[in-house]
Amino acid sequence: SNGQCKDAADWAKEFNDIKTWAAQNPNVPEAQFNAVKLFSTSDCDALMTAVPEAIKAGIKIWVGVWNSPDKYGLEKQQLERAIQNWGTDWIAGINVGSESLYRKDTEPWRLAEQIWADVKGMVQIAYGASHIAIGTADTWTSWENGNDNSAVFEACDVIIMNGFPYWEDASVNDGLQKFQEAIEKSRTNAGHDKLFVIGETGWPTAGPDRGPAVASVDNLKTYWKSVGCWLLQQKNIPWFWFSGYDEPARESEVERNFGITSFNGTPKVSFNMKEVCGL
């Protein structure tokens, strides 16, 4: 984002961009890039402007419901409003909160209650969409903490893990191993039988070095090839890349440069996964 709210035309452009990425992989079902993940339902009236364009483009939305006390009521209202307007077929899944355990923004019991009673109660019971998976998104360190967060595990249909080897000061050449270790630690505590989704991973292209972790376009390409290609081969782990576009309005240099494309949509990597991954 450039700091301005997106209108319908902005969403339509981005969804059409994503469709062009997918079009490079006509015979690779795993690389169809057919869903996006939003972090808020209410910021900039996001669902109201994005959902109609997503439906037109054949893109599903993984809905983020921000659960801070000052926004949670409005976030639920906007989700319900979108369901009332367009049903639930456009929803890929829902996370209540994003790294709220990691930041200690909420108590585990309260987050579990928000998932169980509030959002599941609305979506799965009141609107009958029992097939939609609902959980929360958090870091692997939060999922590893099985004792304190057991109530959250129980409430979640789906475990959504965010993992960034860059933030762990890892060399990009160690990125895949670090990422795989984070997944295993998360799944060991949450249970391998529970639906598991990668909510965020990626590598920045500018910003400060963190020891051996160097932000650069070359390292993004390396990480995309190692982690992205590995993810394509996992039949039971849906994933989202952070993020689709650079965000020049973000505060820090590194946060502004996590896009897999530049702000204007110029790709930093190849989306032809047959060539990238040797499929």
C-alpha positions in Angstrom: 0.0 0.0 0.0 1.1 3.6 -0.6 -0.9 4.7 2.4 -4.0 5.4 0.5 -7.1 3.2 0.8 -7.7 0.9 -2.2 -10.8 1.3 -4.3 -12.5 -1.3 -6.4 -10.2 -0.5 -9.4 -7.1 -1.0 -7.3 -8.3 -4.4 -6.0 -9.3 -5.4 -9.6 -5.8 -4.6 -10.8 -4.1 -6.6 -8.1 -6.3 -9.6 -8.5 -5.8 -9.5 -12.3 -2.0 -9.3 -11.7 -2.2 -12.5 -9.6 -4.2 -14.2 -12.3 -1.4 -13.4 -14.8 1.1 -15.0 -12.4 -1.0 -18.1 -12.3 -1.4 -18.2 -16.0 2.3 -19.0 -16.3 1.5 -22.4 -14.7 -1.4 -23.9 -16.7 -0.4 -27.4 -15.9 0.8 -26.9 -12.3 -2.3 -27.1 -10.1 -0.3 -26.2 -7.0 0.8 -22.9 -8.5 -2.5 -21.3 -9.4 -2.1 -18.4 -6.8 -5.9 -18.5 -6.3 -6.3 -16.8 -2.9 -5.1 -13.7 -1.0 -4.9 -13.1 2.7 -6.2 -9.8 4.2 -5.3 -8.6 7.7 -8.4 -6.6 8.5 -12.0 -6.6 7.5 -12.7 -3.0 8.4 -9.5 -1.0 7.5 -10.3 1.1 4.5 -13.6 -0.8 4.2 -11.5 -3.7 2.9 -14.0 -6.4 2.5 -16.7 -4.2 1.0 -14.4 -3.1 -1.8 -12.3 -6.3 -2.2 -14.9 -9.1 -2.2 -16.9 -8.1 -5.3 -13.7 -7.8 -7.3 -12.3 -11.1 -5.9 -15.5 -12.9 -6.9 -15.2 -11.4 -10.5 -11.6 -12.6 -10.7 -12.2 -16.0 -9.3 -9.9 -15.3 -6.3 -10.8 -16.4 -2.8 -10.0 -14.3 0.3 -8.5 -15.6 3.6 -10.1 -13.2 6.0 -8.2 -11.7 8.9 -10.3 -10.5 11.8 -8.2 -8.0 13.8 -9.0 -8.8 17.5 -7.7 -5.8 19.4 -10.3 -4.4 21.8 -10.6 -1.1 19.9 -11.4 -2.8 16.6 -12.8 -6.2 17.3 -16.5 -5.3 17.3 -16.3 -3.4 14.0 -14.2 -6.2 12.5 -16.9 -8.8 13.3 -19.6 -6.4 11.9 -17.8 -6.0 8.6 -17.4 -9.8 8.2 -21.0 -10.3 8.9 -22.0 -7.5 6.5 -19.9 -9.1 3.7 -21.5 -12.5 4.3 -24.9 -11.0 4.2 -24.1 -9.4 0.9 -22.2 -12.1 -0.9 -22.6 -15.4 1.1 -19.6 -17.4 2.0 -18.3 -19.0 -1.2 -15.6 -16.3 -1.5 -14.0 -17.2 1.9 -10.9 -19.4 1.8 -10.7 -19.4 5.6 -10.6 -17.1 8.6 -8.0 -16.1 11.2 -9.0 -14.3 14.4 -6.0 -12.2 15.4 -2.6 -12.1 13.8 0.4 -12.7 16.1 -1.7 -11.5 19.1 -0.2 -14.3 21.3 3.4 -13.4 20.2 2.8 -9.7 21.0 0.9 -10.7 24.2 -2.0 -8.5 23.1 -4.5 -11.0 24.5 -4.8 -13.9 26.9 -5.0 -17.4 25.4 -8.4 -18.0 27.0 -9.8 -14.8 25.6 -8.5 -15.6 22.1 -10.0 -19.1 22.3 -13.3 -17.5 23.3 -13.2 -15.1 20.3 -12.6 -18.0 17.9 -15.1 -20.4 19.5 -18.0 -18.3 20.6 -17.8 -15.2 18.4 -16.5 -16.0 14.9 -17.3 -19.7 14.7 -20.7 -19.0 16.2 -21.4 -16.4 13.5 -19.9 -18.1 10.4 -20.3 -21.8 11.1 -23.5 -21.9 13.1 -25.5 -18.7 12.4 -24.7 -18.7 8.7 -24.3 -22.5 8.3 -20.8 -22.4 6.7 -19.4 -25.3 8.8 -16.9 -26.1 6.1 -14.9 -22.8 6.6 -11.8 -23.4 8.7 -11.3 -20.8 11.5 -8.3 -20.4 13.7 -5.6 -17.8 14.5 -2.3 -16.8 12.9 0.8 -16.7 14.9 4.5 -17.3 15.0 6.0 -20.7 15.3 7.3 -19.8 18.8 3.7 -19.3 19.9 2.6 -22.6 18.5 5.6 -24.3 20.1 4.3 -23.1 23.5 1.8 -25.9 23.8 1.1 -25.7 27.6 0.2 -22.0 27.8 -1.8 -21.9 24.5 -3.6 -25.2 24.7 -7.0 -23.5 24.8 -6.2 -21.8 21.5 -5.2 -25.1 19.9 -8.5 -26.7 20.9 -10.5 -23.8 19.6 -8.8 -23.7 16.2 -9.9 -25.7 13.2 -6.7 -24.6 11.5 -3.2 -23.7 12.7 -1.8 -20.7 10.7 1.9 -20.3 11.1 4.0 -17.3 10.2 7.7 -18.0 9.7 10.5 -15.7 8.6 14.1 -17.0 8.8 15.3 -13.5 8.0 13.9 -12.3 11.4 15.8 -15.2 13.1 19.1 -13.9 11.7 19.5 -16.9 9.4 21.5 -17.0 6.2 19.3 -17.4 3.2 21.1 -20.7 2.5 19.8 -22.0 5.8 16.4 -20.6 5.2 14.6 -23.7 4.1 16.0 -25.8 7.0 14.9 -23.1 9.6 11.5 -22.9 8.0 11.0 -26.7 8.0 12.1 -26.8 11.7 9.6 -24.1 12.5 6.8 -26.1 10.8 7.7 -29.3 12.6 7.8 -27.6 16.0 4.4 -26.0 15.4 2.8 -29.2 14.2 4.3 -31.4 16.9 2.5 -29.2 19.5 -0.7 -28.5 17.6 -1.1 -32.0 16.3 -0.3 -33.3 12.8 -3.9 -34.2 12.2 -5.0 -30.6 12.3 -5.3 -28.5 9.2 -2.1 -26.4 8.8 -1.5 -23.3 6.7 1.5 -21.1 6.2 0.0 -17.6 6.8 3.2 -15.6 6.0 6.7 -16.2 4.8 9.0 -14.3 2.6 12.4 -12.4 2.3 13.0 -8.7 2.1 14.8 -7.1 -0.7 16.1 -4.0 1.1 16.8 -3.1 4.7 19.5 -3.8 7.4 21.5 -7.0 7.5 20.7 -9.2 10.5 24.1 -10.9 10.9 24.1 -13.4 8.0 20.5 -12.5 7.0 21.0 -10.1 4.1 18.0 -8.3 2.5 18.5 -8.4 -1.3 16.6 -9.3 -4.5 19.1 -12.1 -5.1 18.3 -13.6 -1.7 14.6 -13.3 -2.3 15.1 -15.3 -5.5 17.0 -17.9 -3.5 14.4 -18.1 -0.8 11.6 -18.2 -3.4 13.3 -21.1 -5.1 14.1 -23.1 -2.0 11.1 -22.5 0.2 8.6 -21.7 -2.6 9.4 -24.9 -4.5 9.4 -27.0 -1.4 6.0 -25.7 -0.5 4.7 -26.5 -4.0 5.6 -30.1 -3.4 3.7 -30.3 -0.1 0.3 -31.6 -0.9 -1.2 -30.8 2.5 0.2 -27.3 3.4 -1.6 -24.4 1.7 0.5 -21.2 1.9 0.5 -17.5 1.5 3.6 -15.4 0.6 4.3 -12.1 2.4 3.7 -10.0 0.6 2.3 -9.5 -2.9 3.6 -6.0 -3.3 6.1 -3.6 -1.7 4.4 -1.2 0.7 6.1 2.3 0.5 3.9 3.7 3.3 5.4 1.3 5.9 7.6 2.8 8.6 10.9 0.9 8.2 12.9 0.2 5.1 12.7 -3.5 5.5 8.9 -3.5 6.0 8.6 -1.4 2.8 10.4 -4.1 0.8 8.9 -7.5 1.6 6.9 -7.5 -1.7 7.4 -10.3 -4.2 6.7 -7.5 -6.7 7.5 -3.8 -6.6 4.7 -1.4 -5.7 3.9 -0.9 -9.3 3.6 -4.7 -9.8 7.0 -5.4 -11.5 7.9 -9.0 -10.4 11.1 -9.5 -8.5 11.0 -13.3 -9.1 9.8 -15.5 -11.9 6.3 -16.9 -11.5 7.0 -19.7 -14.0 7.3 -22.4 -11.4 8.2 -25.1 -13.9 11.3 -23.2 -14.7 12.0 -22.1 -11.2 11.5 -25.5 -9.6 12.4 -27.8 -12.4 9.0 -29.4 -12.3 
